[in-house]
């Protein structure tokens, strides 16, 4: 029963987070300030991640060089993933956003098989084929010609691809250290890279404190609900790699 409730909690928080971000995005008439907004939301998520101490004690085992390299991958690819998603959100429906963003799944599976010695299973290959077929089906509205798509659709694809690299590096941090340490390094480095990107972009978020806090809180609930599933109910064969960051 507890496992069912955990899945329901994840489904509700994930759906609410996606729909709320889509609703905020459609209020705007332009895409300015989205990177700054993404930074503020990610920073709230990072600050609230102190709650992960409830699940496991922090352990730091990797060398400084390995930590720095993995943090760099998490930071850069995570910032690219989140920023591209937030910029495209106003132009892509929530359902399409979720589906196309899930191209992170095959990317994560392949990278984990190559670098983390986590085997590629037949059902994962089959699921990847189904996912890619679904992505092609929902792409019609964003198709400019037979093999051309609008830039917002490509931004969502980039979001998914970059997320796959983020989750693989984050998985390596968690696997060789601990859940709190791996998550803190990943989320902290993403916040830092988004802060740098927002500074370079030079445009400020147009959303107020209430909208920013609500978005950050819902994103955090989504992340923590997935952590609960991974930590308490999911074996490696069931849940795959990393956290679901959409």
C-alpha positions as CSV (number, residue, x, y, z in Angstrom):
1,X,0.0,0.0,0.0
2,X,2.8,2.4,0.9
3,X,4.4,1.7,-2.5
4,X,1.2,2.5,-4.3
5,X,0.9,5.8,-2.4
6,X,4.5,6.7,-3.2
7,X,3.8,6.2,-6.9
8,X,0.6,8.3,-6.7
9,X,2.5,11.0,-4.9
10,X,5.1,11.1,-7.6
11,X,2.5,11.1,-10.4
12,X,0.6,14.0,-8.8
13,X,3.7,16.1,-8.0
14,X,5.2,15.5,-11.5
15,X,1.9,16.3,-13.3
16,X,1.3,19.4,-11.1
17,X,4.8,20.7,-11.7
18,X,4.6,20.3,-15.5
19,X,1.2,21.9,-15.8
20,X,2.0,24.8,-13.5
21,X,5.2,25.6,-15.5
22,X,3.2,25.5,-18.7
23,X,0.5,27.8,-17.2
24,X,3.2,30.3,-16.2
25,X,4.9,30.2,-19.6
26,X,1.7,30.9,-21.5
27,X,1.1,34.1,-19.4
28,X,4.1,35.7,-21.1
29,X,4.3,37.2,-24.5
30,X,8.0,36.7,-24.9
31,X,10.8,34.3,-23.7
32,X,12.9,36.9,-21.8
33,X,14.1,36.1,-18.3
34,X,13.5,32.4,-18.6
35,X,17.1,31.4,-17.8
36,X,17.1,33.6,-14.7
37,X,13.7,32.1,-13.7
38,X,15.2,28.6,-14.2
39,X,18.1,29.5,-11.9
40,X,15.8,30.8,-9.2
41,X,13.7,27.6,-9.3
42,X,16.7,25.3,-9.3
43,X,18.3,27.2,-6.4
44,X,15.1,26.8,-4.3
45,X,15.2,23.0,-5.2
46,X,18.9,22.9,-4.1
47,X,18.3,24.7,-0.8
48,X,15.3,22.4,0.1
49,X,17.4,19.3,-0.7
50,X,18.7,19.4,2.9
51,X,15.7,17.1,3.6
52,X,17.6,14.3,1.9
53,X,19.5,13.8,5.2
54,X,16.3,12.0,6.3
55,X,17.0,9.2,3.8
56,X,20.7,8.5,4.1
57,X,23.8,9.8,5.8
58,X,26.2,11.7,3.6
59,X,29.3,9.8,2.5
60,X,32.1,11.2,0.3
61,X,34.3,8.6,-1.3
62,X,35.4,9.8,-4.7
63,X,38.7,11.6,-5.5
64,X,38.5,15.4,-5.9
65,X,39.2,15.1,-9.6
66,X,36.4,12.7,-10.2
67,X,34.0,14.8,-8.2
68,X,35.0,18.0,-10.1
69,X,34.6,16.3,-13.5
70,X,31.2,14.8,-12.6
71,X,30.1,18.1,-11.1
72,X,31.1,19.9,-14.4
73,X,29.1,17.4,-16.5
74,X,26.0,17.8,-14.2
75,X,26.3,21.5,-14.1
76,X,26.7,22.2,-17.8
77,X,24.4,19.5,-19.2
78,X,21.8,20.2,-16.4
79,X,21.8,23.9,-17.1
80,X,21.4,23.3,-20.9
81,X,18.6,20.9,-20.2
82,X,16.6,23.2,-17.8
83,X,17.2,26.4,-19.8
84,X,16.2,24.9,-23.1
85,X,13.0,23.5,-21.5
86,X,12.0,26.8,-19.9
87,X,12.6,28.7,-23.1
88,X,10.5,26.3,-25.2
89,X,7.8,25.8,-22.6
90,X,5.5,28.7,-23.9
91,X,5.5,27.2,-27.4
92,X,5.2,23.5,-26.7
93,X,2.2,21.8,-25.0
94,X,2.7,20.1,-21.6
95,X,2.0,16.7,-23.0
96,X,4.4,17.1,-25.8
97,X,7.0,18.6,-23.4
98,X,6.8,15.5,-21.2
99,X,7.0,13.0,-24.0
100,X,9.8,14.6,-26.0
101,X,11.7,15.4,-22.9
102,X,11.7,11.6,-22.1
103,X,14.3,11.0,-24.8
104,X,16.6,11.2,-21.8
105,X,15.6,7.6,-21.1
106,X,17.4,5.9,-23.9
107,X,20.3,8.3,-23.6
108,X,20.7,7.5,-19.9
109,X,20.4,3.7,-20.5
110,X,23.1,3.7,-23.2
111,X,25.5,5.9,-21.2
112,X,24.9,3.9,-18.0
113,X,25.6,0.7,-20.0
114,X,28.8,2.1,-21.4
115,X,30.2,3.9,-18.3
116,X,28.5,2.5,-15.2
117,X,28.3,-1.2,-16.1
118,X,24.5,-1.2,-15.8
119,X,23.3,-3.7,-18.4
120,X,21.1,-2.9,-21.3
121,X,18.0,-5.1,-21.2
122,X,15.7,-6.3,-24.0
123,X,12.7,-4.5,-22.6
124,X,14.7,-1.3,-22.3
125,X,15.5,-1.5,-26.1
126,X,11.8,-2.3,-26.8
127,X,10.7,0.7,-24.7
128,X,13.1,3.0,-26.4
129,X,11.7,2.1,-29.9
130,X,8.2,2.7,-28.6
131,X,9.2,6.1,-27.1
132,X,10.9,7.3,-30.3
133,X,7.9,6.3,-32.3
134,X,5.7,8.3,-30.0
135,X,7.9,11.3,-30.3
136,X,7.7,11.2,-34.1
137,X,3.8,10.9,-33.8
138,X,3.5,14.0,-31.6
139,X,5.9,16.1,-33.7
140,X,3.4,16.9,-36.5
141,X,2.4,20.3,-35.1
142,X,6.1,21.3,-35.0
143,X,7.0,19.9,-38.4
144,X,8.1,22.5,-41.0
145,X,8.7,19.9,-43.7
146,X,9.3,16.1,-43.8
147,X,12.6,16.3,-42.0
148,X,12.5,19.8,-40.5
149,X,11.1,20.9,-37.2
150,X,10.7,24.3,-35.5
151,X,13.3,25.4,-33.0
152,X,11.1,24.9,-30.0
153,X,10.7,21.3,-30.8
154,X,14.5,21.0,-31.1
155,X,14.9,22.8,-27.8
156,X,12.8,20.1,-26.2
157,X,14.9,17.4,-27.8
158,X,18.1,19.1,-26.6
159,X,16.5,19.2,-23.1
160,X,16.0,15.4,-23.2
161,X,19.5,14.7,-24.6
162,X,21.3,16.9,-22.1
163,X,19.2,15.5,-19.3
164,X,20.4,12.0,-20.2
165,X,24.0,13.1,-19.6
166,X,23.0,14.9,-16.4
167,X,21.3,11.8,-14.9
168,X,24.2,9.5,-15.8
169,X,26.8,11.8,-14.1
170,X,24.4,12.2,-11.1
171,X,24.0,8.5,-10.9
172,X,27.7,8.0,-10.8
173,X,28.0,10.5,-8.0
174,X,25.2,8.8,-6.0
175,X,26.6,5.3,-6.7
176,X,30.1,6.1,-5.6
177,X,29.3,8.4,-2.7
178,X,25.8,8.6,-1.2
179,X,22.3,9.8,-2.2
180,X,22.6,13.2,-0.3
181,X,26.1,14.0,-1.5
182,X,25.5,13.0,-5.1
183,X,22.3,14.9,-5.3
184,X,23.7,18.0,-3.6
185,X,26.7,18.1,-5.9
186,X,24.5,17.7,-9.0
187,X,21.8,20.2,-8.0
188,X,24.4,22.7,-6.7
189,X,26.5,22.6,-9.8
190,X,23.4,23.0,-12.0
191,X,22.4,26.1,-9.9
192,X,25.8,27.6,-10.3
193,X,25.9,27.1,-14.1
194,X,22.4,28.5,-14.4
195,X,23.4,31.5,-12.4
196,X,26.4,32.1,-14.8
197,X,24.1,31.7,-17.8
198,X,21.5,34.1,-16.4
199,X,24.3,36.6,-15.7
200,X,25.5,36.3,-19.3
201,X,22.0,36.5,-20.7
202,X,21.4,39.8,-18.8
203,X,17.6,39.5,-18.5
204,X,15.8,39.2,-15.2
205,X,12.9,36.9,-14.4
206,X,9.5,38.5,-14.9
207,X,7.8,36.3,-12.4
208,X,7.1,37.4,-8.8
209,X,8.2,35.8,-5.6
210,X,4.9,33.8,-5.2
211,X,5.2,32.2,-8.7
212,X,8.9,31.5,-8.3
213,X,8.4,29.9,-4.8
214,X,5.5,27.8,-6.1
215,X,7.4,26.6,-9.1
216,X,10.5,25.8,-6.9
217,X,8.3,24.0,-4.3
218,X,6.5,21.9,-6.9
219,X,9.8,21.0,-8.6
220,X,11.3,20.0,-5.3
221,X,8.2,17.8,-4.4
222,X,8.6,16.1,-7.8
223,X,12.3,15.4,-7.2
224,X,11.8,14.2,-3.6
225,X,8.9,11.9,-4.6
226,X,11.2,10.2,-7.1
227,X,13.9,9.9,-4.5
228,X,11.4,8.2,-2.2
229,X,10.6,5.7,-5.0
230,X,14.3,5.0,-5.8
231,X,15.4,4.7,-2.2
232,X,12.6,2.6,-0.8
233,X,10.8,0.7,-3.5
234,X,12.7,0.5,-6.8
235,X,15.5,-1.9,-7.7
236,X,17.9,-0.9,-10.4
237,X,16.0,-3.0,-13.0
238,X,12.7,-1.1,-12.2
239,X,13.7,2.5,-12.1
240,X,16.6,3.0,-14.4
241,X,19.1,5.8,-13.9
242,X,18.9,8.9,-11.7
243,X,16.0,11.2,-10.9
244,X,13.3,12.3,-13.2
245,X,14.0,16.1,-13.7
246,X,11.2,17.2,-16.1
